[in-house]
Structures are given as C-alpha cells and as structure tokens.
Amino acid sequence: MDKLLIRGGRQLHGEVQISGAKNAALPEMCAALLTREPVHLQNVPRLQDVATMRRVLDNMGVQTQTHGERGGMSFHAVDSIEPEAPYELVKTMRASVLALGPLLARFGRAKVSLPGGCAIGSRPVDQHIKGLIAMGAEITVEHGYMIARLPEGRTRLKGARIATDMVTVTGTENFLMAATLAEGETILENAAQEPEIPDLAEMLIKMGAKIEGHGTSRIRIQGVAQLHGCTHQVVADRIEAGTFLCAVSATGGDVVLKHGRAEHLEAVIEKLRDAGAAITALDGGIRIQSSGRLKAQPFRTTEYPGFPTDMQAQFMALNCISHGTAKVTETIFENRFMHVNEMVRLGANIQIDGKVAVVQGVEKLSGATVMATDLRASASLVIAGLVADGETVVDRIYHLDRGYDQMEAKLRGLGADIERMK
C-alpha cells in the first residue's frame, strides 16, 4: 500500500496545472450512455474513480478509448449495451448511482448496485429513487441493487416536477440526464448549483438537449426524442484548486494555479483573504501569495455557493498553524471530522463537540505517521505535513488517488520535499 513521505518546512513557488474536476467528469462519462453516437471528453483527470467508472462502462459494452496527453477520452455507447453496474465494480465509488438515470432514459431498464465510497456519513439514494418514480419509473431495491424499468407499454420516461427534500448534487445530475430524453417538460426544484452541474448541462446542450436555468435552484428541461454525440472539455476542479490555495497559505510562497476558476471558489477565497493571503484572479488562473502565520478563520460548511464541505478539512489544517482560535461547523455530512485525531498526532490543538470543532492555532506541528480516512482528510494531512517539523508519513493514500491527479508530483514541482513510497 502506497504512502507519502513529506519533509516539511519548504515554501511553495511556481505554477501548477489544475486538472479537470472528478465531480464533473464522472456524470459526463455517464452522459455518454444517452446517445448511440461517440462522445469525446477532454481534460479528464487521471484518477482511481475515473478508472473505475471506465471499467463500469466497459463492462456494460461501451467502447471506451484514451487518447492524447491532455486527458482525452472517447465513449461510444452502442445499442447493444447491457444496462447493469455490478457491485464488484462500484463498491468503492458512490458515483455509480449516476448511471441509473441515463440507462433508464435510453434503454428503459437498469440494474445498478447501491453505491459505496468514503465513510463520511450517510448518502441515501432515496431521493434518486423518488425522483425517477415521479418520472414514471418502477424501481425496487433487491439484494443490494436498484432495479428500474419502465411500465409495460411505455418507451420513455415522462416529464415531472421534482422537488427533493434536500439539495443533492448527484440527484440533480441524475434527474437532469434522465429528463433530456423524457416526454414533455421536467422542472427540478431545489436543484444543486455547484459549477459541475452547469458544466454537465452545457455538455448535454451540445448533445441536443433543451435545458434552461442550470446554475440556479430551478432547472427546466424539455425532453427530446434523441441526443447526438459531442466534444466537451471538463471544467477545472475547484476543490483541487482550493486545496492548493490552502497549501500555499499554510507554507507561504507565491504560486499561480493555471486554469483555476476564482469565481467557483468565492467563499473559500474570501476566508483566505481574511486570513491574510493575497489572492488575485487572473485571465486563465489564480495567483496566491502568502508569508508568515495567517489568522485563524471561523467558517460553516453549506451548499454552493457557500463554503464547501469538501474544503473543510484542508482549511482546518491551515487554521491549525494560524494565529488565534476558530470555530469550524460541519453541516453537510456526519463523521467528517475523522481527520482531527490524526491532526492531533501532529501536534494540533482541536476540540470537537458534535458538529463543531474548535481549533486553537499552534506555532508549529511536529512530523509523525498518520493515516488517511477519506479523500479530503488525505489532502488535509498532506498540507499539515508540508508545514510540520521533520518527517510526516501519510498512510492509506489510495483515498488521495481517488480525487487528486498526481498530487505529490505537482507539489514537488512547486518545491515541496515529498515522495511516494511503495
């Protein structure tokens, strides 16, 4: 099992390329199921979850191909697809549920394993099931699988008004894809607004879909009889960009994040500026400059455009070595403070009370062996290791590989002393 060895204490300088967003690439790979024509994606990140989704599509009979050095992939979902995503392939990836809507919309049936993924709390699929039932599907859960079909005599889903009980990103994506081929109009109320959703919508529009309101809480889709192929570039990963912003803020330095989108990170950037970092939005990137210890910042995670839960652990790592005390409130997922015990091993001063963590900044952290518990926790421990005295070993970094494209190589390119150990 791979580990990262980090020798802390170096500032970061230079340029780093921000990869395509995993959370955009995965639904866009599934969107290829909606058409019998080839779909070409560019800027697809080289991640474990992407490789797993490709195996899922390969197993169905989708013809997939990698091309070029810049994350090019092609998908050709011919008519002879077997619309099933088995447990053996998707047990480690909750995004498998994104195949349900496209398969049902085009083929009229689907068998998709209940998803797995990070152990950061309950992520129920009941909202997906309720929404697709509202569109006319018949869905049962049997032996760990969601089995969906259209009623006898129907060849297409039907448009519906879907108002989810909570904001759900994958639910919005599933309904958005399914509605493109449904009869009539579908209206999504309480829709998620994360940048990955309008990126998916723009791809679907290129394929011939009729969509309005994407990027707002109310999306309107007029179904069409069929979609065609397209070429689409995956939007830059705002969470990877935010992670590097926190890393440079913690270590000090001057870095340009190429392809970073400042408008997708307004809540995080505002907090970093309040902490004392200098951040400039560039044409085609973001520049961050930081020196000395920053000021700890309180924040509360919430749905986009608020402070993202996927940035909570990384910003907490910055707070750990900042001046002052800050309260961090996690409102999205339970069990998302699992990195705290590992931070404490490095010398952090953190107290937890339910959904609130109180972080008292310390002057320095001390290197130790720590264990990653989920994807973003992994990134937070890397940031902590970059500023800790001595050597830090981060174990179980397969979590990191699920969401960051060659993170240690990118950090090395900025001057960090970090290496992967087998």
Order of alpha helices (4+ residues) and beta strands (2+ residues): beta-beta-alpha-beta-alpha-beta-beta-beta-alpha-alpha-beta-alpha-beta-beta-beta-alpha-beta-alpha-beta-beta-beta-alpha-beta-alpha-beta-beta-beta-alpha-beta-alpha-beta-beta-beta-alpha-beta-alpha-alpha-beta
